[in-house]
Amino acid sequence: MNLVTALSDSVTAAGSADGLASGPAANDSTTASDARTWTIAQVADEFGVTHRAVRHYEELGLISPERRGTVRVYRRRDRTRLNLILRGKRLGFVLEEIRTIINLYDEPRGQASQLRYVLNQINDRRADLERRRRDIEEALKELDDFEQRCHDDLLALGHD
């Protein structure tokens, strides 16, 4: 699965409740679940990251929690974006690519230039992952061959 598919699935599943739907109507509907908030500790614990990492994503403008004095207040939209950021990182995307792709969901859909950008990112990432997979497969084959030689040498020495 690629980041765009992952992002698209997450955004579709989350819908406007996460605040990532576009258009003026998306801001008009608020439900009780939209009003739920989390602290930085809760968000960091849930996603298995440090407070510093969460603040770093905020400094980069990837998430934008509400501020109440010195307290950061995270809403569903922030949690969804953090989830997408971490998924993108696991897939090997750099933060700037993740930012661009996530921000596409805040823009009106259907922009040809945006879609071309995402498709180029998909192609670049896929090529990189395919190359890495070949490298890993070759390394595993070499390990298998070396392991077999070691077993053969042990047998030749009369040891199991």
DOLOLO-347156 format. One record per residue: residue in three letters; residue number from 1; x, y, z of N, C-alpha, C in turn. Coordinates in steps of 0.2 Angstrom, whole numbers, plus 5000, padded with zeros to 4 digits. Last residue first. Example, Ala and Ser with C-alpha at 12.3 -4.5 7.8 and 13.67 -1.06 7.14 Angstrom:
! DOLOLO-347156
<SER; 2; <5064; 4989; 5035>; <5068; 4995; 5036>; <5064; 5000; 5039>>
<ALA; 1; <5066; 4972; 5039>; <5062; 4978; 5039>; <5066; 4984; 5039>>
! end
This chain:
! DOLOLO-347156
<ASP; 160; <5137; 4839; 5072>; <5130; 4841; 5069>; <5129; 4848; 5069>>
<HIS; 159; <5153; 4835; 5066>; <5149; 4838; 5071>; <5142; 4840; 5068>>
<GLY; 158; <5162; 4832; 5056>; <5159; 4827; 5060>; <5155; 4829; 5066>>
<LEU; 157; <5166; 4841; 5047>; <5171; 4840; 5053>; <5168; 4835; 5058>>
<ALA; 156; <5156; 4840; 5038>; <5162; 4838; 5036>; <5167; 4837; 5042>>
<LEU; 155; <5146; 4847; 5046>; <5145; 4840; 5044>; <5152; 4837; 5042>>
<LEU; 154; <5152; 4860; 5046>; <5151; 4856; 5052>; <5150; 4849; 5051>>
<ASP; 153; <5151; 4862; 5032>; <5158; 4862; 5035>; <5157; 4858; 5042>>
<ASP; 152; <5137; 4863; 5030>; <5141; 4858; 5027>; <5148; 4857; 5030>>
<HIS; 151; <5134; 4874; 5038>; <5131; 4867; 5040>; <5135; 4862; 5037>>
<CYS; 150; <5141; 4884; 5031>; <5143; 4882; 5038>; <5140; 4876; 5040>>
<ARG; 149; <5134; 4883; 5019>; <5141; 4881; 5019>; <5143; 4880; 5026>>
<GLN; 148; <5121; 4888; 5024>; <5122; 4881; 5021>; <5129; 4879; 5021>>
<GLU; 147; <5125; 4901; 5027>; <5122; 4897; 5032>; <5123; 4889; 5030>>
<PHE; 146; <5128; 4906; 5014>; <5133; 4906; 5019>; <5131; 4901; 5025>>
<ASP; 145; <5115; 4905; 5008>; <5121; 4901; 5005>; <5126; 4901; 5010>>
<ASP; 144; <5108; 4914; 5016>; <5106; 4907; 5016>; <5112; 4902; 5013>>
<LEU; 143; <5115; 4926; 5014>; <5115; 4923; 5020>; <5113; 4916; 5020>>
<GLU; 142; <5111; 4927; 5000>; <5118; 4927; 5002>; <5119; 4924; 5009>>
<LYS; 141; <5098; 4929; 5001>; <5100; 4923; 4997>; <5107; 4922; 4999>>
<LEU; 140; <5097; 4941; 5008>; <5094; 4935; 5011>; <5097; 4929; 5008>>
<ALA; 139; <5102; 4949; 4999>; <5106; 4949; 5005>; <5104; 4942; 5008>>
<GLU; 138; <5093; 4949; 4989>; <5099; 4946; 4987>; <5103; 4945; 4994>>
<GLU; 137; <5082; 4954; 4996>; <5081; 4947; 4993>; <5088; 4944; 4992>>
<ILE; 136; <5087; 4967; 4998>; <5085; 4963; 5003>; <5085; 4955; 5001>>
<ASP; 135; <5087; 4972; 4984>; <5093; 4971; 4988>; <5092; 4967; 4994>>
<ARG; 134; <5074; 4971; 4981>; <5079; 4967; 4977>; <5085; 4966; 4981>>
<ARG; 133; <5069; 4981; 4990>; <5066; 4974; 4990>; <5071; 4969; 4987>>
<ARG; 132; <5075; 4992; 4985>; <5077; 4990; 4992>; <5075; 4982; 4993>>
<ARG; 131; <5068; 4993; 4973>; <5076; 4992; 4973>; <5078; 4989; 4980>>
<GLU; 130; <5055; 4995; 4977>; <5057; 4989; 4973>; <5064; 4988; 4973>>
<LEU; 129; <5057; 5007; 4984>; <5055; 5002; 4988>; <5057; 4995; 4984>>
<ASP; 128; <5060; 5016; 4972>; <5064; 5015; 4978>; <5063; 5009; 4982>>
<ALA; 127; <5048; 5014; 4965>; <5054; 5012; 4962>; <5060; 5011; 4968>>
<ARG; 126; <5039; 5020; 4974>; <5038; 5013; 4972>; <5045; 5010; 4969>>
<ARG; 125; <5043; 5033; 4974>; <5043; 5029; 4980>; <5043; 5022; 4979>>
<ASP; 124; <5041; 5037; 4961>; <5047; 5038; 4964>; <5048; 5033; 4970>>
<ASN; 123; <5027; 5035; 4960>; <5031; 5031; 4956>; <5038; 5031; 4959>>
<ILE; 122; <5022; 5044; 4970>; <5020; 5037; 4970>; <5026; 5033; 4966>>
<GLN; 121; <5026; 5056; 4965>; <5029; 5054; 4971>; <5028; 5046; 4972>>
<ASN; 120; <5019; 5056; 4953>; <5026; 5056; 4953>; <5029; 5054; 4959>>
<LEU; 119; <5006; 5057; 4959>; <5008; 5051; 4955>; <5015; 5051; 4954>>
<VAL; 118; <5007; 5070; 4965>; <5006; 5064; 4969>; <5008; 5057; 4965>>
<TYR; 117; <5008; 5078; 4954>; <5013; 5078; 4959>; <5013; 5071; 4963>>
<ARG; 116; <4996; 5075; 4947>; <5002; 5073; 4944>; <5008; 5073; 4949>>
<LEU; 115; <4987; 5081; 4957>; <4987; 5074; 4955>; <4993; 5071; 4952>>
<GLN; 114; <4991; 5094; 4956>; <4991; 5091; 4962>; <4991; 5083; 4961>>
<SER; 113; <4988; 5097; 4942>; <4995; 5098; 4945>; <4996; 5094; 4951>>
<ALA; 112; <4974; 5095; 4942>; <4978; 5091; 4938>; <4985; 5091; 4941>>
<GLN; 111; <4963; 5095; 4956>; <4968; 5099; 4952>; <4973; 5094; 4949>>
<GLY; 110; <4954; 5087; 4963>; <4953; 5087; 4955>; <4958; 5092; 4952>>
<ARG; 109; <4948; 5096; 4977>; <4950; 5090; 4974>; <4950; 5091; 4966>>
<PRO; 108; <4954; 5110; 4986>; <4948; 5107; 4982>; <4951; 5101; 4978>>
<GLU; 107; <4964; 5105; 5000>; <4963; 5109; 4994>; <4957; 5106; 4991>>
<ASP; 106; <4967; 5096; 5010>; <4964; 5103; 5012>; <4962; 5107; 5006>>
<TYR; 105; <4973; 5086; 5004>; <4966; 5085; 5006>; <4963; 5091; 5009>>
<LEU; 104; <4986; 5091; 5002>; <4981; 5091; 4996>; <4974; 5089; 4998>>
<ASN; 103; <4992; 5090; 5014>; <4989; 5096; 5012>; <4984; 5096; 5006>>
<ILE; 102; <4998; 5077; 5012>; <4992; 5078; 5017>; <4988; 5085; 5015>>
<ILE; 101; <5007; 5080; 5002>; <5002; 5075; 5001>; <4996; 5076; 5006>>
<THR; 100; <5016; 5090; 5009>; <5012; 5091; 5002>; <5006; 5087; 5001>>
<ARG; 99; <5020; 5082; 5020>; <5016; 5089; 5021>; <5012; 5090; 5014>>
<ILE; 98; <5027; 5072; 5014>; <5021; 5070; 5018>; <5017; 5077; 5019>>
<GLU; 97; <5037; 5079; 5009>; <5033; 5075; 5004>; <5026; 5074; 5008>>
<GLU; 96; <5043; 5083; 5020>; <5041; 5088; 5016>; <5036; 5085; 5010>>
<LEU; 95; <5047; 5072; 5027>; <5042; 5076; 5030>; <5039; 5081; 5025>>
<VAL; 94; <5049; 5058; 5015>; <5051; 5063; 5020>; <5046; 5068; 5022>>
<PHE; 93; <5043; 5041; 5016>; <5042; 5048; 5014>; <5046; 5053; 5018>>
<GLY; 92; <5043; 5028; 5021>; <5049; 5031; 5019>; <5049; 5038; 5016>>
<LEU; 91; <5033; 5022; 5028>; <5033; 5021; 5021>; <5039; 5024; 5018>>
<ARG; 90; <5034; 5029; 5040>; <5035; 5021; 5040>; <5036; 5019; 5033>>
<LYS; 89; <5030; 5042; 5036>; <5037; 5040; 5038>; <5039; 5033; 5038>>
<GLY; 88; <5016; 5039; 5034>; <5021; 5041; 5028>; <5028; 5040; 5030>>
<ARG; 87; <5012; 5036; 5047>; <5012; 5031; 5042>; <5016; 5033; 5036>>
<LEU; 86; <5015; 5049; 5053>; <5018; 5043; 5055>; <5018; 5037; 5050>>
<ILE; 85; <5005; 5057; 5046>; <5013; 5058; 5046>; <5017; 5052; 5048>>
<LEU; 84; <4993; 5050; 5049>; <4996; 5051; 5042>; <5003; 5052; 5042>>
<ASN; 83; <4993; 5053; 5063>; <4993; 5046; 5061>; <4995; 5046; 5053>>
<LEU; 82; <4993; 5067; 5062>; <4998; 5064; 5065>; <4999; 5057; 5063>>
<ARG; 81; <4980; 5069; 5056>; <4986; 5071; 5053>; <4992; 5068; 5056>>
<THR; 80; <4972; 5064; 5067>; <4972; 5061; 5060>; <4978; 5062; 5056>>
<ARG; 79; <4975; 5073; 5077>; <4976; 5066; 5078>; <4977; 5062; 5071>>
<ASP; 78; <4970; 5084; 5071>; <4977; 5084; 5073>; <4979; 5077; 5074>>
<ARG; 77; <4956; 5081; 5070>; <4960; 5083; 5064>; <4967; 5082; 5066>>
<ARG; 76; <4952; 5080; 5084>; <4952; 5074; 5079>; <4957; 5075; 5073>>
<ARG; 75; <4964; 5090; 5093>; <4957; 5088; 5091>; <4958; 5082; 5086>>
<TYR; 74; <4973; 5095; 5107>; <4973; 5092; 5101>; <4966; 5089; 5099>>
<VAL; 73; <4980; 5109; 5114>; <4974; 5105; 5114>; <4973; 5102; 5107>>
<ARG; 72; <4993; 5113; 5125>; <4991; 5112; 5118>; <4985; 5107; 5119>>
<VAL; 71; <4995; 5126; 5136>; <4993; 5119; 5135>; <4991; 5119; 5128>>
<THR; 70; <4997; 5139; 5140>; <5003; 5135; 5138>; <5001; 5128; 5136>>
<GLY; 69; <4983; 5145; 5134>; <4988; 5147; 5138>; <4994; 5143; 5135>>
<ARG; 68; <4978; 5134; 5123>; <4975; 5137; 5129>; <4980; 5139; 5134>>
<ARG; 67; <4979; 5132; 5106>; <4983; 5133; 5112>; <4978; 5137; 5117>>
<GLU; 66; <4976; 5118; 5095>; <4974; 5124; 5099>; <4978; 5125; 5105>>
<PRO; 65; <4988; 5111; 5084>; <4984; 5111; 5090>; <4982; 5118; 5092>>
<SER; 64; <4992; 5107; 5070>; <4991; 5114; 5073>; <4986; 5114; 5078>>
<ILE; 63; <5004; 5099; 5060>; <4998; 5099; 5065>; <4998; 5105; 5068>>
<LEU; 62; <5014; 5104; 5052>; <5010; 5098; 5050>; <5004; 5097; 5054>>
<GLY; 61; <5022; 5114; 5056>; <5016; 5116; 5053>; <5012; 5110; 5050>>
<LEU; 60; <5034; 5112; 5062>; <5034; 5112; 5055>; <5027; 5113; 5052>>
<GLU; 59; <5029; 5113; 5075>; <5034; 5118; 5073>; <5034; 5118; 5065>>
<GLU; 58; <5022; 5100; 5075>; <5018; 5107; 5076>; <5023; 5112; 5073>>
<TYR; 57; <5032; 5091; 5075>; <5027; 5092; 5069>; <5023; 5098; 5069>>
<HIS; 56; <5038; 5095; 5087>; <5042; 5096; 5081>; <5037; 5096; 5075>>
<ARG; 55; <5029; 5090; 5096>; <5030; 5097; 5096>; <5034; 5099; 5089>>
<VAL; 54; <5030; 5077; 5094>; <5023; 5080; 5092>; <5025; 5087; 5092>>
<ALA; 53; <5043; 5075; 5098>; <5041; 5073; 5091>; <5035; 5077; 5089>>
<ARG; 52; <5042; 5078; 5112>; <5046; 5082; 5107>; <5044; 5081; 5100>>
<HIS; 51; <5034; 5068; 5116>; <5031; 5074; 5116>; <5035; 5079; 5112>>
<THR; 50; <5037; 5053; 5106>; <5039; 5058; 5111>; <5035; 5064; 5111>>
<VAL; 49; <5025; 5040; 5101>; <5030; 5045; 5100>; <5032; 5050; 5106>>
<GLY; 48; <5014; 5032; 5101>; <5020; 5029; 5103>; <5026; 5034; 5101>>
<PHE; 47; <5001; 5036; 5100>; <5005; 5035; 5094>; <5012; 5033; 5095>>
<GLU; 46; <4997; 5038; 5113>; <4993; 5034; 5109>; <4997; 5032; 5102>>
<ASP; 45; <5007; 5046; 5119>; <5006; 5039; 5121>; <5002; 5035; 5116>>
<ALA; 44; <5004; 5058; 5112>; <5011; 5055; 5111>; <5010; 5048; 5113>>
<VAL; 43; <4991; 5061; 5116>; <4992; 5060; 5109>; <4999; 5056; 5108>>
<GLN; 42; <4993; 5062; 5130>; <4988; 5057; 5127>; <4990; 5055; 5120>>
<ALA; 41; <5002; 5073; 5130>; <5003; 5067; 5133>; <4999; 5061; 5130>>
<ILE; 40; <4994; 5083; 5125>; <5000; 5081; 5121>; <5002; 5074; 5124>>
<THR; 39; <4977; 5079; 5126>; <4983; 5082; 5128>; <4989; 5080; 5124>>
<TRP; 38; <4962; 5080; 5116>; <4967; 5076; 5120>; <4973; 5081; 5121>>
<THR; 37; <4944; 5082; 5115>; <4951; 5084; 5114>; <4955; 5080; 5118>>
<ARG; 36; <4928; 5082; 5106>; <4933; 5079; 5111>; <4940; 5081; 5109>>
<ALA; 35; <4920; 5087; 5096>; <4922; 5092; 5102>; <4927; 5089; 5107>>
<ASP; 34; <4916; 5077; 5088>; <4921; 5082; 5085>; <4924; 5087; 5091>>
<SER; 33; <4907; 5071; 5095>; <4913; 5068; 5095>; <4918; 5072; 5092>>
<ALA; 32; <4896; 5080; 5093>; <4899; 5079; 5100>; <4906; 5076; 5100>>
<THR; 31; <4899; 5088; 5078>; <4896; 5084; 5082>; <4899; 5083; 5089>>
<THR; 30; <4897; 5100; 5066>; <4901; 5098; 5071>; <4896; 5094; 5076>>
<SER; 29; <4897; 5107; 5050>; <4894; 5101; 5054>; <4899; 5100; 5060>>
<ASP; 28; <4904; 5117; 5044>; <4897; 5119; 5047>; <4895; 5113; 5051>>
<ASN; 27; <4915; 5114; 5037>; <4916; 5117; 5043>; <4909; 5118; 5047>>
<ALA; 26; <4910; 5108; 5025>; <4914; 5104; 5030>; <4915; 5107; 5037>>
<ALA; 25; <4905; 5118; 5017>; <4900; 5114; 5021>; <4904; 5110; 5027>>
<PRO; 24; <4916; 5123; 5010>; <4913; 5127; 5016>; <4908; 5123; 5020>>
<GLY; 23; <4929; 5111; 5007>; <4923; 5115; 5006>; <4920; 5118; 5012>>
<SER; 22; <4935; 5095; 5012>; <4936; 5102; 5010>; <4929; 5105; 5008>>
<ALA; 21; <4939; 5086; 5027>; <4935; 5087; 5021>; <4936; 5094; 5019>>
<LEU; 20; <4946; 5085; 5039>; <4950; 5085; 5033>; <4946; 5086; 5027>>
<GLY; 19; <4940; 5084; 5051>; <4942; 5090; 5049>; <4946; 5091; 5043>>
<ASP; 18; <4936; 5072; 5055>; <4943; 5073; 5057>; <4945; 5080; 5054>>
<ALA; 17; <4923; 5072; 5050>; <4924; 5072; 5058>; <4931; 5073; 5060>>
<SER; 16; <4923; 5070; 5037>; <4924; 5077; 5039>; <4924; 5077; 5047>>
<GLY; 15; <4933; 5055; 5036>; <4928; 5059; 5034>; <4928; 5066; 5037>>
<ALA; 14; <4939; 5043; 5039>; <4938; 5048; 5044>; <4933; 5053; 5043>>
<ALA; 13; <4939; 5036; 5027>; <4936; 5033; 5033>; <4934; 5038; 5039>>
<THR; 12; <4945; 5045; 5019>; <4939; 5043; 5018>; <4935; 5040; 5024>>
<VAL; 11; <4958; 5046; 5026>; <4954; 5052; 5025>; <4946; 5050; 5024>>
<SER; 10; <4962; 5033; 5024>; <4961; 5036; 5031>; <4957; 5042; 5031>>
<ASP; 9; <4963; 5031; 5011>; <4958; 5027; 5015>; <4957; 5030; 5021>>
<SER; 8; <4972; 5042; 5008>; <4965; 5042; 5005>; <4960; 5038; 5009>>
<LEU; 7; <4983; 5037; 5014>; <4980; 5043; 5016>; <4973; 5044; 5014>>
<ALA; 6; <4985; 5025; 5007>; <4984; 5025; 5014>; <4981; 5031; 5017>>
<THR; 5; <4987; 5030; 4994>; <4981; 5025; 4996>; <4980; 5025; 5003>>
<VAL; 4; <4998; 5037; 4997>; <4992; 5041; 4994>; <4986; 5036; 4996>>
<LEU; 3; <5007; 5028; 5001>; <5005; 5033; 5006>; <4999; 5036; 5003>>
<ASN; 2; <5003; 5011; 4996>; <5007; 5017; 4996>; <5004; 5022; 5000>>
<MET; 1; <5004; 4994; 5000>; <5000; 5000; 5000>; <5004; 5006; 5000>>
! end
